[in-house]
Amino acid sequence: MGLFSKLRGRHAKQAEPVATHSYWDDPEPPREPWFGTDAALLSDTGPAREHNEDCVLALAHPIPGRAGERIRLAALADGMGGHQAGETASRIAVETAIEFHRRESEKTTARCLADALDEANRAVFDHAGTNPSLEGMGTTLVLLALSDGGAWCAWVGDSRAYRWRDGQIEQITRDDTVVRELLDQGVIDESQVAAHPERSVLSQALGTKPSLRRLNIAGPIEFTIGDRFLLCSDGLHDVVPDVVLAEALAGTSARAIADALLQRAIASRADDNISCVVIGIDALPVGTPRPRATAALVRDPP
């Protein structure tokens, strides 16, 4: 089965965002738990910056009827608008999206992600209005939700999500950039992208306006044991090509992969903050379930 079971884009290695909301609310058939996760979160200031305006966060839940827990939702944001503003925007975005997903249990995954984007956008926009020093702040945001029925991804901006399988990497997201739109319109071709003066200009960011121009939702994304997912900011994907990302994702563990990606970005003279979330899909852990009262927020250790 391909990357998407319901969506297929015009490009073999990149899918179109959902253009219709028709099945966001379709009931999700119940399935028995079948996978676990090995995850690592990493956010580094990078060699060229003094402050880190990125933020990463994940929500882990107990596996029903099994020992241990697994990642339910991962979030990564790359803030903009100056040190204080960018750092604040990215933190508010990921915390709002995670908290919204944590408390919404009746909605489908797709609907929950779409609403989480809207909620995070309002939270960042409203907070910017409380302090003149935060005026104009915004952020990217990419969310990846995992369930036994498949994965769903939602995003705003140019932070990316990939799925890796058997040495091959496929991009799930589609950049919200001016250059991407020019490329889609046929105004420029692939050979002109790298040197284009507006290569890093976003066509949409979270929190800069009262509402989002477009909701980017993709899924359900099929995955199996042995697959890996990568979320990353442009501080990584701008300097490390997909073929090198794929090589690194073949590593032995999520933590080893995240560390290797950081080192490759630094070696490639990254001039931005470097952040990633790596999630490996594992077989279910064996053992007796342990009682747990609440879900866990997983942060990268300092």
GIMO-V789327 format. One record per residue. N is the residue number from 0. RES is the residue in three letters. SS is DSSP state (alpha for helix, beta for strand, coil for the rest). PHI is phi in radians with two decimals (NA if undefined). PSI is psi in radians with two decimals (* if undefined). Layout:
BEGIN
n | res | ss | phi | psi
N | RES | SS | PHI | PSI
N | RES | SS | PHI | PSI
END
This chain:
BEGIN
n | res | ss | phi | psi
0 | MET | coil | NA | 2.57
1 | GLY | coil | -1.33 | -3.04
2 | LEU | coil | -1.05 | -0.73
3 | PHE | beta | -2.02 | 2.41
4 | SER | coil | -1.56 | -0.29
5 | LYS | coil | -2.12 | -0.37
6 | LEU | coil | -2.10 | 2.43
7 | ARG | coil | -2.42 | 2.26
8 | GLY | coil | -1.57 | 3.09
9 | ARG | coil | -1.32 | -0.34
10 | HIS | beta | -1.83 | 2.34
11 | ALA | coil | -1.06 | -0.57
12 | LYS | coil | -1.88 | 0.17
13 | GLN | beta | -2.64 | 2.33
14 | ALA | coil | -1.71 | 2.63
15 | GLU | coil | -1.28 | 2.53
16 | PRO | coil | -1.09 | 2.75
17 | VAL | coil | -1.09 | 2.26
18 | ALA | coil | -1.71 | -0.19
19 | THR | coil | -2.37 | 2.68
20 | HIS | coil | -1.70 | 0.18
21 | SER | coil | -1.01 | -0.61
22 | TYR | coil | -2.01 | 0.25
23 | TRP | coil | -1.07 | -0.51
24 | ASP | coil | -1.82 | 0.15
25 | ASP | coil | -1.10 | 2.33
26 | PRO | coil | -1.00 | 2.46
27 | GLU | coil | -1.66 | 2.05
28 | PRO | coil | -1.08 | 2.39
29 | PRO | coil | -1.15 | 2.49
30 | ARG | coil | -2.38 | 2.61
31 | GLU | coil | -1.21 | 2.50
32 | PRO | coil | -1.00 | 2.35
33 | TRP | coil | -2.38 | -0.08
34 | PHE | coil | -2.43 | 2.74
35 | GLY | beta | -2.10 | 3.11
36 | THR | beta | -2.34 | 2.59
37 | ASP | beta | -2.08 | 1.98
38 | ALA | beta | -2.21 | 2.62
39 | ALA | beta | -2.47 | 2.39
40 | LEU | beta | -2.03 | 2.37
41 | LEU | beta | -2.50 | 2.33
42 | SER | beta | -2.49 | 2.12
43 | ASP | beta | -2.21 | 2.48
44 | THR | coil | -1.05 | -0.55
45 | GLY | coil | 1.53 | 2.89
46 | PRO | coil | -1.33 | -0.25
47 | ALA | coil | -1.96 | -0.12
48 | ARG | coil | -1.97 | 2.71
49 | GLU | coil | -1.69 | -0.39
50 | HIS | coil | -2.29 | 2.68
51 | ASN | coil | -1.86 | 2.02
52 | GLU | coil | -1.77 | 0.12
53 | ASP | beta | -1.57 | 2.81
54 | CYS | beta | -2.61 | 2.40
55 | VAL | beta | -2.27 | 2.53
56 | LEU | beta | -2.77 | 2.63
57 | ALA | beta | -2.46 | 2.68
58 | LEU | beta | -1.97 | 2.11
59 | ALA | beta | -1.90 | 2.45
60 | HIS | beta | -2.18 | 2.63
61 | PRO | beta | -1.05 | 2.54
62 | ILE | coil | -1.46 | 2.12
63 | PRO | coil | -0.97 | 2.16
64 | GLY | coil | 1.29 | 0.16
65 | ARG | coil | -2.32 | 2.86
66 | ALA | coil | -1.32 | 2.65
67 | GLY | coil | 1.46 | -3.07
68 | GLU | beta | -2.42 | 2.96
69 | ARG | beta | -2.52 | 2.83
70 | ILE | beta | -1.25 | 2.25
71 | ARG | beta | -1.74 | -0.66
72 | LEU | beta | -2.57 | 2.38
73 | ALA | beta | -2.13 | 2.51
74 | ALA | beta | -2.37 | 2.45
75 | LEU | beta | -2.45 | 2.35
76 | ALA | beta | -2.39 | 2.57
77 | ASP | beta | -2.17 | 1.82
78 | GLY | beta | -1.39 | 2.83
79 | MET | beta | -2.56 | 2.81
80 | GLY | coil | 1.98 | 0.28
81 | GLY | coil | 1.77 | 2.82
82 | HIS | alpha | -0.87 | -1.09
83 | GLN | alpha | -1.12 | -0.76
84 | ALA | alpha | -1.16 | -0.82
85 | GLY | alpha | -1.13 | -0.74
86 | GLU | alpha | -1.12 | -0.71
87 | THR | alpha | -1.18 | -0.77
88 | ALA | alpha | -1.07 | -0.81
89 | SER | alpha | -1.17 | -0.67
90 | ARG | alpha | -1.14 | -0.81
91 | ILE | alpha | -1.07 | -0.72
92 | ALA | alpha | -1.07 | -0.89
93 | VAL | alpha | -1.23 | -0.69
94 | GLU | alpha | -1.17 | -0.68
95 | THR | alpha | -1.16 | -0.78
96 | ALA | alpha | -1.13 | -0.74
97 | ILE | alpha | -1.13 | -0.81
98 | GLU | alpha | -1.13 | -0.69
99 | PHE | alpha | -1.09 | -0.77
100 | HIS | alpha | -1.17 | -0.59
101 | ARG | alpha | -1.14 | -0.69
102 | ARG | alpha | -1.59 | -0.24
103 | GLU | coil | -1.63 | 1.90
104 | SER | coil | -1.99 | -0.24
105 | GLU | coil | -1.59 | -0.43
106 | LYS | coil | -1.41 | 2.76
107 | THR | coil | -1.21 | 2.83
108 | THR | alpha | -1.06 | -0.78
109 | ALA | alpha | -1.07 | -0.82
110 | ARG | alpha | -1.13 | -0.68
111 | CYS | alpha | -1.11 | -0.72
112 | LEU | alpha | -1.16 | -0.76
113 | ALA | alpha | -1.05 | -0.79
114 | ASP | alpha | -1.19 | -0.56
115 | ALA | alpha | -1.15 | -0.66
116 | LEU | alpha | -1.07 | -0.81
117 | ASP | alpha | -1.08 | -0.76
118 | GLU | alpha | -1.11 | -0.77
119 | ALA | alpha | -1.15 | -0.67
120 | ASN | alpha | -1.07 | -0.80
121 | ARG | alpha | -1.11 | -0.70
122 | ALA | alpha | -1.11 | -0.78
123 | VAL | alpha | -1.19 | -0.79
124 | PHE | alpha | -1.07 | -0.80
125 | ASP | alpha | -1.12 | -0.70
126 | HIS | alpha | -1.17 | -0.61
127 | ALA | alpha | -1.07 | -0.50
128 | GLY | coil | -1.36 | -0.09
129 | THR | coil | -1.56 | -0.20
130 | ASN | coil | -2.63 | 2.13
131 | PRO | alpha | -0.98 | -0.50
132 | SER | alpha | -1.24 | -0.24
133 | LEU | alpha | -1.76 | 0.06
134 | GLU | coil | -1.03 | 2.32
135 | GLY | coil | 1.46 | 0.05
136 | MET | coil | -1.22 | 2.68
137 | GLY | beta | -2.85 | -3.09
138 | THR | beta | -2.84 | 2.75
139 | THR | coil | -1.46 | 2.93
140 | LEU | beta | -2.77 | 2.25
141 | VAL | beta | -2.23 | 2.31
142 | LEU | beta | -2.12 | 2.42
143 | LEU | beta | -2.25 | 2.09
144 | ALA | beta | -1.92 | 2.34
145 | LEU | beta | -2.02 | 2.36
146 | SER | beta | -2.55 | 2.97
147 | ASP | coil | -1.18 | -0.28
148 | GLY | coil | -1.66 | 0.01
149 | GLY | beta | 2.35 | 3.10
150 | ALA | beta | -1.93 | 2.67
151 | TRP | beta | -2.28 | 2.56
152 | CYS | beta | -2.28 | 2.44
153 | ALA | beta | -2.34 | 2.53
154 | TRP | beta | -2.77 | 2.76
155 | VAL | beta | -2.43 | 2.30
156 | GLY | coil | 1.67 | -2.73
157 | ASP | coil | -2.00 | 0.22
158 | SER | coil | -1.24 | 2.51
159 | ARG | beta | -2.07 | 2.81
160 | ALA | beta | -2.23 | 2.43
161 | TYR | beta | -2.27 | 2.70
162 | ARG | beta | -2.06 | 2.33
163 | TRP | beta | -1.96 | 2.38
164 | ARG | beta | -2.64 | 2.21
165 | ASP | coil | 0.88 | 0.76
166 | GLY | coil | 1.51 | -0.11
167 | GLN | beta | -1.89 | 2.42
168 | ILE | beta | -2.00 | 2.41
169 | GLU | beta | -2.25 | 2.28
170 | GLN | beta | -1.43 | 2.22
171 | ILE | coil | -1.51 | -0.76
172 | THR | coil | -1.44 | 2.92
173 | ARG | coil | -2.31 | 2.07
174 | ASP | coil | -0.99 | 2.34
175 | ASP | coil | -1.51 | 1.32
176 | THR | beta | -2.28 | 2.74
177 | VAL | alpha | -1.06 | -0.74
178 | VAL | alpha | -1.11 | -0.70
179 | ARG | alpha | -1.07 | -0.69
180 | GLU | alpha | -1.20 | -0.69
181 | LEU | alpha | -1.11 | -0.66
182 | LEU | alpha | -1.15 | -0.77
183 | ASP | alpha | -1.10 | -0.58
184 | GLN | coil | -1.44 | -0.10
185 | GLY | coil | 1.39 | 0.20
186 | VAL | coil | -1.26 | -0.63
187 | ILE | coil | -2.25 | 2.94
188 | ASP | coil | -2.05 | 3.06
189 | GLU | alpha | -0.99 | -0.57
190 | SER | alpha | -1.19 | -0.31
191 | GLN | alpha | -1.68 | -0.14
192 | VAL | coil | -1.14 | -0.88
193 | ALA | coil | -1.04 | -0.61
194 | ALA | coil | -1.76 | 0.10
195 | HIS | coil | -1.21 | 2.36
196 | PRO | coil | -1.12 | -0.35
197 | GLU | coil | -1.89 | 0.48
198 | ARG | coil | -1.02 | -0.60
199 | SER | coil | -1.81 | 0.14
200 | VAL | coil | -1.44 | 2.16
201 | LEU | beta | -1.38 | 2.48
202 | SER | coil | -1.54 | -0.24
203 | GLN | coil | -2.76 | 2.36
204 | ALA | coil | -2.33 | 2.78
205 | LEU | beta | -1.56 | 2.26
206 | GLY | coil | 1.66 | -0.08
207 | THR | coil | -1.51 | -0.31
208 | LYS | coil | -2.39 | 2.82
209 | PRO | coil | -1.07 | -0.49
210 | SER | coil | -2.47 | 2.75
211 | LEU | coil | -1.44 | 2.51
212 | ARG | coil | -1.25 | -0.58
213 | ARG | coil | -2.64 | 2.43
214 | LEU | coil | -1.72 | 2.11
215 | ASN | beta | -1.71 | 1.92
216 | ILE | beta | -2.28 | 2.30
217 | ALA | beta | -2.30 | 2.40
218 | GLY | beta | 2.66 | -3.13
219 | PRO | beta | -1.23 | 2.43
220 | ILE | beta | -1.71 | 2.11
221 | GLU | coil | -1.27 | 2.43
222 | PHE | coil | -2.58 | 2.84
223 | THR | coil | -2.51 | 2.98
224 | ILE | coil | -1.06 | 2.31
225 | GLY | coil | 1.80 | -0.34
226 | ASP | coil | -1.23 | 2.81
227 | ARG | beta | -2.40 | 2.52
228 | PHE | beta | -1.97 | 2.52
229 | LEU | beta | -2.27 | 2.20
230 | LEU | beta | -1.88 | 2.43
231 | CYS | beta | -2.71 | 2.68
232 | SER | coil | -1.51 | 2.97
233 | ASP | alpha | -1.21 | -0.27
234 | GLY | alpha | -1.09 | -0.39
235 | LEU | alpha | -1.71 | -0.97
236 | HIS | alpha | -1.26 | -0.31
237 | ASP | coil | -1.27 | -0.45
238 | VAL | coil | -1.99 | -0.27
239 | VAL | coil | -1.98 | 1.95
240 | PRO | coil | -1.16 | 2.79
241 | ASP | alpha | -0.98 | -0.65
242 | VAL | alpha | -1.13 | -0.58
243 | VAL | alpha | -1.35 | -0.64
244 | LEU | alpha | -1.00 | -0.76
245 | ALA | alpha | -1.09 | -0.72
246 | GLU | alpha | -1.08 | -0.76
247 | ALA | alpha | -1.16 | -0.62
248 | LEU | coil | -1.22 | -0.12
249 | ALA | coil | -1.46 | 0.08
250 | GLY | coil | -1.10 | 3.04
251 | THR | coil | -1.39 | -0.42
252 | SER | coil | -2.68 | 2.85
253 | ALA | alpha | -1.06 | -0.73
254 | ARG | alpha | -1.14 | -0.75
255 | ALA | alpha | -1.11 | -0.67
256 | ILE | alpha | -1.15 | -0.83
257 | ALA | alpha | -1.04 | -0.76
258 | ASP | alpha | -1.12 | -0.70
259 | ALA | alpha | -1.15 | -0.69
260 | LEU | alpha | -1.12 | -0.70
261 | LEU | alpha | -1.05 | -0.82
262 | GLN | alpha | -1.12 | -0.63
263 | ARG | alpha | -1.21 | -0.63
264 | ALA | alpha | -1.17 | -0.75
265 | ILE | alpha | -1.10 | -0.75
266 | ALA | alpha | -1.11 | -0.44
267 | SER | coil | -1.60 | 0.23
268 | ARG | coil | 1.09 | 0.85
269 | ALA | coil | -1.00 | 2.38
270 | ASP | coil | -1.98 | 0.39
271 | ASP | coil | -2.45 | 3.03
272 | ASN | coil | -1.09 | 2.63
273 | ILE | beta | -2.16 | 2.05
274 | SER | beta | -2.41 | 2.55
275 | CYS | beta | -2.73 | 2.72
276 | VAL | beta | -2.19 | 2.20
277 | VAL | beta | -2.01 | 2.22
278 | ILE | beta | -2.23 | 2.02
279 | GLY | beta | -1.66 | 2.44
280 | ILE | beta | -1.66 | 2.03
281 | ASP | beta | -1.98 | 2.91
282 | ALA | coil | -1.18 | 2.75
283 | LEU | coil | -1.08 | 2.42
284 | PRO | coil | -1.16 | 2.62
285 | VAL | coil | -1.75 | 2.41
286 | GLY | coil | 2.58 | 3.09
287 | THR | coil | -1.50 | 2.36
288 | PRO | coil | -1.03 | 2.49
289 | ARG | coil | -1.88 | 2.31
290 | PRO | coil | -1.05 | 2.44
291 | ARG | coil | -2.48 | 2.28
292 | ALA | coil | -1.43 | -0.61
293 | THR | coil | -2.39 | 2.83
294 | ALA | coil | -1.26 | 2.86
295 | ALA | beta | -1.99 | 2.44
296 | LEU | beta | -1.62 | 2.20
297 | VAL | beta | -1.82 | 2.09
298 | ARG | coil | -2.04 | 2.68
299 | ASP | coil | -1.21 | 2.32
300 | PRO | coil | -1.14 | 2.62
301 | PRO | coil | -1.15 | *
END
